[in-house]
């Protein structure tokens, strides 16, 4: 198995927490020991599938599927053609940069991070079994159903992985009826020679643009496919590399500029030992990309919140200034002496509320202010102020009337 690493443990937790999707094996936790059920060392990740619970093991990552005399007449969906063009553009950008000791996976991860920061980032929706033309998709779907019991194949071929193309492994398993045995392990150069032989025998298969442009020797296989006159080969290439997309011309142009593909500086022995296998590196890179995009989204939202808070604070300060100006204007108007009517004597025996005509000019001055433009909170404060002024005026008038009555009684 893989070396224990916190990132892999996090992937396990996420698989257990995710909502189960119909038709996909459910990830569960299996206690492999009957003697000590509480022992954490015997806990295994497992799949609940076909009324069985089986421990998770690595599946076969299919590189490509070759066919002979199979007609490919249904084109790639338009969104996948766009994805293919996007992939070739980014491959060209990476190849144009200066060589470094950084792995291909790291370079592509940095590219996806940059893409994730864009407001309209390019994130195509992946079908259940991966990308591919309808004919290739049906082939892989049938293989997955065939191996349902063992779970040996669970997703589409790597040749259609345009969104995150991986580095090629050092060893490959070939399963073919044209070998002395039904299967054979080969290295990278042996694989290239085998594929060239199969093209000469009439087979056709898709090649990921990353292999053609970055991995030395794969362009030789691509060129043989392009000149093959065997049945249905050119029809299949029209599906995988549509002529109207301009991908073929771009591949040739990039290869002419960078015939050596993706070149890395030589690593020291320590760094070579620390290098991870391509599949492991890609899994860790996908997890890192997910964390990075989540963090950047949180930062972007926090920045927007801070901007809104700043705007609201400035608006509140402006409203406070408007409110204070209105209050000062009203206070200055209140300082104007009020001329009471001589009819005070006629109101000497009236009720408290009958004195309103004498302070109504004050209320009129308040109602003429800019209260409708002030928020309800500020408006309530001004209304309370008016009420206080009203009560004060009423009390003053009442005292005045009382003084008038006492003065009249003394005269009498």
FENVENQUI-V238826 format. One line per field, one symbol per residue. burial: I if it has 9 or more other C-alpha atoms within 8 Angstrom, else O. Layout:
burial=???
This chain:
burial=OOOOOOOIIOIIOOOIOOOOOOOOOIIIIIIOOOOOOOOOOOIIIIIIIOOOIOIOOOOOOIOIOOOOOOOIOOIIOOOIIOIIIOIIOIIIOOIOOOOOOOOIIIIIIOIIIOIIIOOOOOOOOOOOIIIIIIOOIOOIIOIIOOIIOOIIIOIIIIIIIIOOIIOOOOOIOOOOOOOOOIIIOIIIOOIIOOIIOIIIOIIIOIIIIIIIIIIIIIIOIIOIIOOIOOOIIIIIIIIIIIOOIOIIOIIOOIIOOIOOIIOIOOOOOOOOOOOOOIOOIIOIIIIOIOOIIOOIOOOOOOOOOOOOOOOOOOOOOOIOOIIOOIOOOIOOOOOOOOOOOOOIOOIIOOOOOOIOOOIOOOIOIIOOOOOOOIOOOIIOOOOOOIOOOIOOIIOOIIOOIIOIIOOOOOOO
